[in-house]
Amino acid sequence: MPSPSSFITTLFLCCFLQLYLAFAGDPFVFYDWTVSYIGASPLGVKQKVIGINGQFPGPILNATTNWNVVVNVKNDLDEPLLLTWNGVQHRKNSWQDGVSGTSCPIPAGWNWTYQFQVKDQIGSFFYFPSLNFQKAAGGYGGVIINNREVIPLPFGFPDGDITILLSDWYTRSHKDLRKDVENGVDLGVPDGVLINGFGPYRYDDTLVPGGISYQIINVEPGKDLGRKTYRFRVHNVGISTSLNFRIQNHNLLLVETEGSYTVQQNYENMDIHVGQSYSFLVTMDQNATTDYYIVASPRFVNTSWDRATGVAILHYSNSQGPASGPLPALIGQDDPSFSMNQARSIRWNVSAGAARPNPQGSFRYGDITVTDVYVILNRPPELINGKWRTTLNGISYLPPSTPLKLAQQFKVLGVYKLDFPNKFMNRPPKVDTSLINGTFKGFMEIIFQNNDTTVQTYHMDGYAFFVVGMDFGVWTENSRSTYNKWDGVARSTTQVFPGAWTAILVSLDNAGIWNLRAENLNSWYLGQEVYIQVVNPEVDYTESSLPQNAIYCGLLSSLQKEQSHKFDFSMGSPFCSNSRVMLALLLLVLIESFFFSMWSVVL
């Protein structure tokens, strides 16, 4: 017969293991969001915007590397809704990506709960509604993924963290804007550029009417040599306009873009194209004789766009007066080559660790053999079967009623085809649901060739890709000789200048179905997107399975039993991991005491 001590020790270890597995995982962070229309007048004109919990823009989602994020979304709009998480990779979990190819939309009046892990990521991202042109009405907000404490920042810890959301803005509703786009009507000059949902400071009485509320960023200067430094996370969450960001008399020290630490360089201004995100360190080193302008102005446009300039105020606590006079000038206003050279200067910091302790540059992408090459050509809107559409390689994507990922899961035939061409085909354009068949753990080269007249940006869900080259003219095989094969920055959104090309390299190691799209909303809405299917040929038990709270639609509508309510995550807990461990230990003490007393009774 075993001794009481060995019996209890064995039992203790078994209980401890079970409790550790139950309670000691990565922390959870919980959000409850109600998405609804709210009244606002960002440009002095009363209109309906999309707010979250009554806020416009929405709240910042703040997490740390490897945390589990749970966001319960109540759709109080009058049309279906999906939220997508621009730049969050959803490792092996495209179910949570929030685009039409992976999820059925959340019907009006329904709840749906997203759950995903920000696995092996750090950096600055944002979320926004992905359907029905809703992004033009708001519904967006910032996403911050912090380093774990064991991974140091490659710069001094900032004295403050400030999120800046830039957006071109129209006083017409998103429903009117999408009708215009469907009818081939150009969006035209925006009515303004918003900074964090606010209109411009009245820097010019002839361009900015009175009575408009503007954003004030309050900062502390510090004393003597101890000048305070703030991290500005700046996102272009607009729909079609490239914006130049600058702060009067202050340098922008670039340190991160879309989850990658960059070589630290000072810029006087930065072109931020639709869907792009940057982090700058800004030191409060001025004498504060006045406040300072924060400016976001449209790029590559004529003087008729002057009224569409976003202006906020940087206010030192010891400021001696309001900002006045002209805005800080922008060099190379109409020169795309200036902007391209600036983009080329952004490089990956190959010596810095990010989500993991090893250097970012330990992934030597320049030494990997390319397995697939796609040259993707876009064109301006054109009539296809009597409707205005945009195309990639002559195909305008048609979203099926059954999401691609659900069709794959249930082996529904005929929903999509894996026949997207790897180059432009000299044939009439068509509307189709054609996917790229990606090779799992393959290395894909994608060249975007922009035959449109405006800057286009392209985003890939599920990945960060390496931006290795861009130039004016037509890409050829010889263009590879100009590629940066050592420290091209890794990001999820890249610009392609008109009459130019941009080349990216991406390692397809994330199984799922992933959206590759134009971030310019008018181009995306009319069909400039494609999905990449990446299938692991082996059974991968780490890939996330169909969510228990999945919504069904299209050919699978009959599987929907009832409204998708707020999902009960049995493992979810607002405790941090340390709190869960303490709870486990407490339970273990109680269990041990109980069995000691039981053993005494038996003896």
N, C-alpha and C positions, 0 to 999 in steps of 0.2 A: 504494500500500500504506500503511495507516495506521501512524502511529508507534507504537512500543511503549508510550509513555506514554499516548496517547489510547485505545489499545485496552484497556490495563489500567484506565484511569480509567473507561471505559464499563462494563467487566466488573465493576469494583469497585462502581459505583453500582447495577448490576442485582442483584448479590449482596447489597448492603446493604439494598436495598428488600425483597427476599424475606426476608432474615433479620429485618429490623425487623418485618415483618408477622407473622412466625412467633413472635418472642420478646418484642415490646415492647408487648403488649396490657395490659389491666388485670390486676392481681395475682390470684392464686388463693389460697384458703385451703381446707384439706382437713380433713375429720373422718371418723373411722371409729367408728360407733356400733353397739353390740349392744343391742337392746331385749329385756329379759327380765324374768321375775318374780324378785323378791328378797324376802327376809324382812325385816320392819321392825316396830317397835312404836311408832309416833309418839304414840299416846295410851295407851301401856302395855299394849295388847292385841296379841299377835302376829298378824300378817296378811301376806298377799302383796300387794306393791305392784309397780308397773311401774317398773323402773329402767333407766338407760342407762349402759352400761359399769360396772354395779354401783353407780351413784350414784342417789340419790333425794333431791331432784329431780335432773334430768339436767344435763349440763354446759352452760355458757353458750356460745352461738354468738357469736363476736366478729368483726366485719368492719368495713370502711370503705366509704364511698360508692363505688359502681361496681365493687367487688371481685366476683369470681366465687367463689361458694360451692359446694363439692362435699362432699356428705354421703353416705357409703356406709352404708346401714342394713341390718343383719342382724336379721331377725325371729325371735327365739327364744321368742316367745309361743306359745300353743296355738291361736291364731285369727288371721285376717288383720289387717293393720296398715296404716295410712297416717298419716304425720305432716303436719300443716298448720302454716303459718307466719303466725300471727295478725298482720296488719298489713303483712307484706311483700308488695309489690304485684306482683312477677313480671311486669314490663312485657312485654307481648306474648308471654307464656309461661305460659298457664294450665295447661300440661301438668305443671308442677312444684308446683301448688297443694296437692296432697295431700288432696283431698276426693273423695267417691264419684262426683261428676259429671265429674271430669277424669281420674281414674286408676283402673285396676284395683288392688285391694288387693294388698299384698305377702303372698303365702301364708306360712304358718308354715314356718320353716326356710329361707326364701329370702333372698337379698340384693336390694336395689335401690338405685341411686345417684341421688340428687337432684343436679341442677346448675342453679343459677340465679344471676343477677346482681342485686345490690342496687342497682339503677339509680336514680340521682337520689333517694336516700332517706337520711335520718339518723334517729336516735331509738331509742326503747325499745319492744320487741315481745317476743313469746314464741312458743314452739311447743308443740304438744300432739297426742296421737293423736285422730283425728277419727271413728273408727268404734266401734261396739259398746259405747258407754258407757265406753270404756277410760280416758277422762280422769278418771273418778272414782277410778281406781287409781293415777294419777300419769302418768309418761311425759312430763312437761312440763319446760320449762326456759326461761331468758331468752335473748333475742336483743338484742345491742347493735350498732347501726350508727353508727360514728363519723364525724365530719366529716373531710373531707380537710384537710390542713394549710393549704391556701390559703384555706379558708373559716373565718374566726374564729368562735368561740362568742360568743353575745350576752351572756355573763357571764364572770366570772373562771374560769380553769381550776381545777376542784375538786382538793382534796388527796387524794381517794379516790373510787372508784366502787363503789357497793354495790347489788346486786340483791336485792329482797325479793319473794318469791312467796307470796301469800296464798291459802289455799284452805279452803273448808268441807270437812269430812272425816267419812266414815262408816266404822265398823269392819266393816260388811257389805261383801262383795266387790262389784266392779262388775257381776258377772254376776247376783248376787241383787238389786242395785239396779235393773238394767234389767228384770228379771222383775216387780218391784214396779210399776215405771212402766207396763209393758205391761198389767198387771192393774188399773190405775187406782188403785193405792195411792200416797198422797202420800209424798214422801221423808221428811217429818217433820223434827224438829229434828236438826241435825248432831250427831255425837258430840263434835265439837270444831272449832276453826279452827287450821290449821297455818300456821306462818311458816317458810318455807324447809324444809318437811318435818318440822319439830319441833313438839311439843306445847307447851302453855302453861307458863310459869314459875308456880310455886306461890304465887301472890299471895294466895290464899284457901284455907285448909286444908279448908273445907267444900265447895268447888266443884272443886278440882283435887287428884286423888290424888297421893300421893308416888311417887317413882321415875320420873318422866317427864323425858326429856331436853328441854332448851329451847335456843333459839337465843341466842347472845351475839354482839352486834356490837361489836367492839373499835375504838375511835377514839382519836386523839390530840387533846388540847385546843389545843395551840399555847401561845404565851406572850404576856403583856401584850395588846397590841392585835392581834397576829398570830394571831387565833383561826382554827383550821382549819375548812374548809367541805367537806362531803362531798355527792356527788350520790347520792341514793337513787332508784333506779328501782323503782317499786312496781307490781306486777301482781296483779289478781284472777284467778287461774287456777282458781278453784273451779267448781262446777257449778250452783249456783242461788241463792246468798246474796249480797246486797249487803252490803259491809263498810265500816265507818268506820275510817280509819287515822289514828293520831295518835302523837306522841312526847311524853312527859311533859316539860313546861317548855321545849319547843323549838318554834320556828316552822317551818312548812313553806313555803318560797318556791317556788311553782310556776313551772317554767321550760319544760316540754315535755310534750306528751301525744301518744303514738302518731305520732311523726314530725313534729310541728308545734311550733315555739317559740311560747310563749304570752306574753301580757302578764304581767310578773312581779309577782305578788301574794302576800302572806303569808296563810297560813291556819293556824288552830289545829288543824284536822282536815280530812280530805277523804273524802267518800263515793266509794268505788271499786266500781263495779258489775261484774257478771260479765263478764270478757273485756276490761276496760279497763286501761290502763297510763298511769302518770304519772311524771314526773321532778321531784323536789324538791331544792333546795339546803338543807342543814341545817347551821347554824353551831354549833360546839361552844363555846357562850358561857356555860355554867353553871359553878357553882363546885365541882361534883363532890363535894358532901358525901355523896352516895350514888350508886348506879347509877340509871338512869332506865328507866321502862317504855316499851316499844314495843307498841302495842295495835291489834288488829284485831277489832272487835266487830260482830255482826250488826245490821242496821238494820231498822226498822219491824216489830219483833217484841215479844213480851211477855217478862216476867221468866223464863219457863221456859227461855229461850234463854241465860240468864246463863252457864251452864256451857260454852257454845260460844263462848267468847271466846279469841282468840289473844293470847298475851303473850310477847314476847321482851324481852331486856335490852340497853340501850345502856350500854356500859361504857367510861368514860374511863380512860385509863392511870393517872391520879392519883386515881381514885375512892377515897373513904374508907370505903365500906361498901356492903352490898347494898341493893337497892330494897326498900321496905316500905310498908305503908299501902295506902289505896284507890287504884284505878286513876284516871287523870285522867277527869273527868266529861265526858259528851257532851251538849252542848246540843241540844235539839230531837230527842231520841231517837225519838219517835213522830210527828214532824211532817214529812210529805213536802214541804210548802211550803218549809221550811228547806233541804232538800236540793235542791229545784228552783231556788231562788234562788242557791244556791251554784253549781250547774251553769251557770246563765245568766251568772254572773260570769266564767266562763272565756272569755277572748277571745284571738284570734289576734294575734301580734306582727307587724304588717304592715310594720315597718321592718327586721326581721331577715332576713338571708340564711340559707338552710338548706343543702340539697345543692348549690345553685348560688349564685353571688354576688348575683343580683338579689333584691330583697326578696320575702318570701313574699306580701305583699299586692299585688304587681304584677299578680296575677291578679284582676281586678275582677269577682268572681262576681255581684255585685249588678246589673251592667249587661248580663248575658247573657240572651237570650230563652229561656224554658223551652219545650222541644219536647214533652215527655211528662210527664204527671202521674199518679201512682199513689197512691191512698189505700188503705193496707194495714191491714186490721182483723184482730186476733187474738182468739181466744176461749179459755176454759179447755178442758181435755180433755173430749171428748164421745165417745159411742159412734157409730161409723160401721161398718156391716156387722158389728156384734157385737164390734168391737175399739176400744179406747181410742185416740183420735187427737187431734192438735191441728191447727188450720187457720190459713191466711192467706187472707183473702177467700173463706172457705168451701172452700178446697182444701187437702187434706193431701198433701204431696209423697210420692210413691212412688219410691224410687231404682230405676232399671232395672238389670238385670244387666249391660248394656253401658253403660259410662260415656258421658255425653252427648258429650264432646269426641271420643271415638273414633268414635261413631256419626256425628258431623258429618264427621270426617276421611274415613271410608270410605263416606259417603252411604248409611248403613243407614236405611231408612225405618221409620216406625212406633215408634221408640224414645221420642220425645217430641213434644209439640205446642207451638206458639208462640201459645198462646191464654190466657195468664194474665190474668184480668180486672183492669182498672185501678181497680175499686172493689168493695166487697162486693156480691155478687149475692144477691138474696132468693130463695134456692132451697136445697134440702137439701144439707148438706155432702157432699163426695165425696173419694175418694182418686184421685189422678191424677198424671201426670208432665207438668205444664204449666209452660212457661217464659215469661219476659218477653222480648219481641223488642225489644232496645234499639237505638236509632239511633246509628250510629257518629258520633262527635263531636257528638252531641246533648247537650242539657242537661236532665237529668231531675230532677223534684221528686218526692220520696217523703214521704208523711205516714204515720207509724205511729200507729195508734189502738189503745190498749191497753184491751180490754174484760175483761181478766183482773183478779184481785184482788191480784196481786203485781207488783213492778217487773220488767219484762222488758228485756233489752238485745238490740240487733240489730247485726250485723256484716256488712260487705260486703267480700268478697275483691277484690283487684285495684285498689282505689281508696282514696283519702282523700276523704271527702265533707264538705261544710260543714254544721255544725249551726246552723240559722238561727232556730229557734224551738221552744218547748215551753210547754205550758200545760195546766191542768186543764179538763175538759169535752170537748165534741165539736168537732173541727176543722170550720171552715166557710171559704168563700171569703174572708170578712172577716178571718180569722185572719192572712192575709198582711200586713195592716197592722202587725202586731207583729213581723215578721221583722227580724232583724239582717242587713242587706244590705252591711255593710262589713267587720266583723272577727269574724264567727262562726268558731269554731275548726274547723280541718280535722282530721278523725280518721277512724278506721275502725270505731269501736264507740260506739253511743249508747244511753243509757237512755231508757225510756219508763215513766212512772209510772202506777200503776193509775188507771183512769178519766181518763186524760190522753192527750195527743198530743205527738209530736215530729216536726218537719219538717227534712228534709235536702235539699241540692242537690248534684248530682254531675255532672261533665263526663265523658261516656262516650268517652274518648279511648284506652282500653286494649282493643284487640281481644282477644277470647277468650270463654270461657264462665265466668261468675263466680258464686260462691255468695253468696246473701243469706240469712242465717239468724238464728234466735234463738240467742243464746249461752247462755241457760239450758238446760242439757243435757237436762232432762226435756221441755221444750217442743220442742227441736230433734229429739230422738230420736223423738218421736211425730208428726213431720211438719211442723213450722213452719220451712220453708225453701223457697226458690225459686231458680232460676238465671236469670241475665240473659245472653242471647246478644248479643254485640256483634261484628258482622261488618263489616270494612272492605270496601266494595264494589269497591275497586281491588285489584289484586295487590300485596301488601305483602311484599317480600322480607326485611324486617327482623323479621317475625313468626316466632317459633321454629317449626320444623317438628316433626313427630312424632319423639320421641326414639328413637335407635337401640336403646336398651335397654327400650323400652316393653313392658309386660306386657299380654297380651290375655286377655279373659274374655267371658262372656256369648255373644252371637251371633258374636263374633270369636275364640272360644277356639281354633279350628283353626289360627290363625296363630301360636300359641305353639309354638316349636320345642323349646326346652329351658328349664331353670331360668334365671331372670335372675340371672346372677352379678355380682360386682363389676365395674362398667363401667370400661374402660380409656380414659381421656380422653387422646388423643394430644397435645393442646395443654396439658394440665394440667402444672403445675410448681410445686413448693413455693417456687421462687425468687420474690423480689419483682421488680417490673418493672425496677428498676435493675440487679439481678443478671442479668436476661435480656439487657438491653442490653449489659452488660459482656461476657457470653458471646458475643453477636453480634459485638461489636467484635474480640474475640479470634479468632473464626473468620475474620473479614474479613482480619485481619493475616496469618493462616496462608494464606488463599487468595491474597492479593496476593503473598506471598513465593513461593508455589508457581508462579504464572504468570510472575513475573519470572525465575525460574530456568528455566522452560520456554522463555520467549522468548529467553533467552541461548543456550540449546542450539540453537534454530532458527537464530539468527543465526550 
